[in-house]
Amino acid sequence: MWIHTHDGNRLYARSFGDEQAPALIFCNSLGTDHSMWQPQIDALSTDYRVIVYDTRGHGHSSAKGGSWTLADLGRDVISVLDGFNIPTAGFCGISMGGLTGLWLALHHAERFNRIIISNTAAKIGNTEAWSARARSVRSEGMNAIADSAASRWFSDDFCRRNAAAVARLTEILRHTPAEGYAKCCEILAAADLRPHIHTAKSDILVIGGTADPVTTPDDAQWLASTLPHATLAVLPASHIANIEAAEEFNRLLHP
Ligand SMILES: O=C(O)CC1=CCC(=O)O1
């Protein structure tokens, strides 16, 4: 299904499972697409209506307009729910998708009956590095960033044992439109929810990865101790914990 956003973009979205089942919407990380949630689609769509979509600028979704903000990513989630006529849902987002979940907890808490944020932080990385990455993909293309992705996303051991799965995800990054990726880097350069998250009213499950070099276990710990209503789970994984520790991740979502 195509979802039209408030600012003229078009999002590619899919629904799996019984339309009457409780809805759970997933929000992907930078440089990936909806297919990163295949382990969750497989495990959860028997009991949930699983909604996945490609974040703007990624996969089949468009990358129109001037600069974007974290609010645009959050409003896109609401547009997807509205497009499927879903009044309330669970939300699960990873990395940039997790930061989007924090924004939703602050601005649209009434639409979510649970919020799960994985491998994320209230401020991911630093502003200058994201601006430099945006400049680099615009001028050099996606190859360099794709060649180095596996070491940011997965542990060495997981890469050795799961070369095909790792290659699949890094090829998605290689084929992500540079402009869409760059615009999302600029969102991350500007987004900083550290001053605000103490006001969040939602119950939030924070998932970290023991070996995550991007959003570290300390970031997860800080989130869990600063959010007023949070639970922390740290999985044996690097940054893309929903794939590297898929079984444990699914157990947290479907206790
Ligand atoms: O640098 C990466 O590729 C990891 C990452 C940072 C934010 C995000 O969504 O993914």
The ligand as an ORCA input file, in Angstrom:
! r2SCAN-3c Opt
* xyz 0 1
  O      25.880      4.097     11.186
  C      25.040      3.222     11.004
  O      24.865      2.694      9.915
  C      24.185      2.812     12.171
  C      23.048      3.703     12.425
  C      23.039      4.904     13.050
  C      21.686      5.433     13.082
  C      20.947      4.337     12.448
  O      19.726      4.271     12.266
  O      21.789      3.357     12.060
*
